[in-house]
């Protein structure tokens, strides 16, 4: 399953807020066996959101969108997703029922439009916050508040599937240029996927769907570097 992640917010583009949602989603989706092919940050702009979500939904199995849900002037994500699929925003009966029967909220006190979702959307309840999420065709729209986003994602995590890879890291105290030949030989020998991440030394990530193959490949590399 190939997935794109879209994080929405002017504050992310300006660097005012660290984009931890993208990192967390990348990790969880990979753990589920899905392959994250794109991570994109877009501004709080309805047309920009609509254009990117519409394009990505045609290219990938699913698009996970996070941020910009709520009652303030810059919360335009749901409108943008509705536009991406040529749908109108309308009061969602399940959202109305959820708020009316939820002990934490008084429906009459909620901001006008809180229960509006794209027509035909599947409601995703927000058990941590207020603003609901939604599934519109293959787009999953989640809040931007990290705790809310994580809880809502877990409610649909089972819908993201694929082959789960086993992973092992090997830490090498050498320049990355010294690993070109050993890593090429490692891939040829074991058929593993390899990533190298320089910093204080090099962190080599070895992946394969077979756990023993990963262990053998890591041991082989440690012996040679």
Buried (B, 14 or more C-beta within 10 A) or exposed (E): BEBBBBBBBBBBBEEEBEBEBBEBBBEBBBEBBBBBEBBBBBBBBBEBBBBBBBBBBEEBBBBBBBBBBBEEEBBBBBBBBBBBBEBEBBEBEBBBEBBEEBEEBEBEEBEEBBBBBBBBBBBBBBEBBBBBBBBBBBBBBBBBBEEBBBBBBEBBBEEBEBEEBBBBEBEBEEEBEEBEEBBEEBBEEBEBBBEBEEEEEBBBBBBBEBEEBBBBBBEBBEEEB
